[in-house]
């Protein structure tokens, strides 16, 4: 009986990653390939039916992982897979500010040749407009993103200060 209970608890905790831990990892994901690979591995078990924010982070992890593919065709396929998943996730909940932040963070870092930069202005405006109405924890997370973002000018960053 104890073994069964232990296994049940292990399965429950091993299932979906904790959103706070994912947010913390995401802030450092581009600093090294090992950080990126750890992030990808952490989100590998997330399915399209899970929490939409986790699905958006999984999409970002797929986009990030495409950077490390060796063959160009695999790189392109992986990138398209991640972009398609992220767009579908945002379409399912277009008023989710965190998913908009994820897309903005991806689009500001991808090469222009990908053609995946069309929502930067829209997402900046959305974040600027709805920032004040978010929970304090989410505001702190968004503030950290905005302050390091390449998409916001110093003047535009004033709304988070």
C-alpha positions in Angstrom: 0.0 0.0 0.0 2.8 2.4 0.9 4.5 1.6 -2.4 1.3 2.3 -4.4 0.8 5.6 -2.6 4.5 6.6 -3.2 4.2 5.7 -6.9 0.9 7.7 -7.2 2.5 10.8 -5.6 5.6 10.4 -7.8 3.4 10.3 -11.0 1.4 13.3 -9.9 4.5 15.4 -9.2 6.4 14.2 -12.2 3.5 15.1 -14.5 3.4 18.8 -15.4 6.2 21.1 -14.4 5.5 23.9 -11.9 4.7 27.2 -13.7 6.9 29.2 -11.3 9.9 26.9 -12.0 9.3 27.2 -15.8 9.2 31.0 -15.5 12.4 31.1 -13.7 14.1 28.7 -16.2 12.7 30.8 -19.2 14.5 33.9 -18.0 17.9 32.1 -18.5 17.1 29.8 -21.4 19.0 31.7 -24.0 22.2 32.1 -21.9 23.5 28.6 -22.8 22.8 25.5 -24.8 22.6 23.5 -21.7 20.0 25.8 -20.2 18.0 25.5 -23.4 18.2 21.7 -23.5 17.2 21.5 -19.9 14.2 23.7 -20.6 13.2 21.6 -23.6 13.5 18.4 -21.5 11.4 19.9 -18.7 8.5 20.6 -21.1 8.7 17.5 -23.2 5.9 15.8 -21.3 3.5 18.7 -21.7 0.6 17.9 -24.1 -1.6 20.2 -26.1 -4.4 19.5 -23.6 -2.5 20.8 -20.6 -2.5 24.3 -19.1 -2.3 26.7 -22.1 0.5 28.7 -20.6 2.6 25.6 -20.2 1.7 24.7 -23.8 3.0 28.2 -24.9 6.2 27.6 -23.0 6.5 24.2 -24.7 6.0 25.9 -28.1 8.8 28.3 -27.2 11.0 25.4 -26.2 10.4 23.8 -29.6 11.3 27.0 -31.3 14.4 27.3 -29.2 15.3 23.6 -29.9 15.1 24.3 -33.6 18.2 26.4 -33.2 20.3 23.4 -32.3 19.2 21.1 -35.1 22.0 20.1 -37.4 20.2 19.7 -40.7 18.6 22.8 -42.2 15.4 20.9 -43.1 15.0 19.6 -39.5 15.7 23.1 -38.2 13.0 24.6 -40.5 10.5 21.8 -39.6 11.1 22.2 -35.9 10.7 26.0 -36.1 7.5 25.7 -38.0 6.2 23.2 -35.5 6.9 25.5 -32.6 5.5 28.6 -34.3 2.3 26.8 -35.3 1.8 25.5 -31.7 2.4 29.0 -30.2 0.0 30.7 -32.6 -2.7 28.0 -32.0 -2.2 28.4 -28.2 -2.5 32.2 -28.4 -5.5 31.9 -30.7 -7.3 29.8 -28.1 -6.8 32.5 -25.5 -5.8 35.8 -27.1 -6.3 37.8 -23.9 -3.6 35.9 -22.0 -0.8 38.4 -21.4 1.8 35.8 -20.5 1.4 34.0 -23.8 1.7 37.3 -25.6 5.0 37.9 -23.7 6.3 34.5 -24.7 5.5 35.2 -28.4 7.1 38.7 -28.1 10.3 37.2 -26.5 10.5 34.6 -29.3 9.9 37.1 -32.1 12.4 39.7 -31.0 15.1 37.0 -31.0 14.5 35.1 -34.2 16.3 36.0 -37.4 14.3 38.2 -39.8 14.6 35.6 -42.5 12.1 33.4 -40.6 9.3 35.9 -41.3 8.1 35.3 -37.7 8.3 38.9 -36.4 4.8 40.2 -37.4 3.3 40.5 -33.9 5.9 42.5 -32.1 4.0 45.8 -32.1 0.7 44.2 -31.3 2.1 42.2 -28.4 4.0 45.3 -27.0 0.8 47.3 -27.1 -1.1 44.4 -25.4 1.4 44.1 -22.6 1.5 47.9 -22.1 -2.3 48.2 -22.0 -3.0 45.3 -19.7 0.1 45.2 -17.4 -1.5 47.2 -14.6 -4.4 44.7 -14.2 -2.2 41.6 -13.6 -1.5 39.9 -10.3 1.6 41.1 -8.4 3.6 37.9 -9.2 2.8 38.1 -12.9 3.6 41.9 -12.9 7.0 41.2 -11.4 7.7 38.6 -14.1 6.5 40.8 -16.9 8.5 43.8 -15.5 11.7 41.7 -15.6 11.0 40.8 -19.2 10.2 44.3 -20.3 13.3 45.8 -18.7 15.6 43.5 -20.6 13.5 43.4 -23.8 15.0 44.7 -27.0 11.6 45.6 -28.3 10.8 48.3 -25.7 12.7 51.6 -25.8 13.8 53.2 -22.6 10.9 55.6 -22.8 8.4 52.7 -23.4 9.8 50.8 -20.4 8.6 53.5 -18.0 5.2 51.9 -17.6 6.7 49.1 -15.5 8.8 51.3 -13.2 
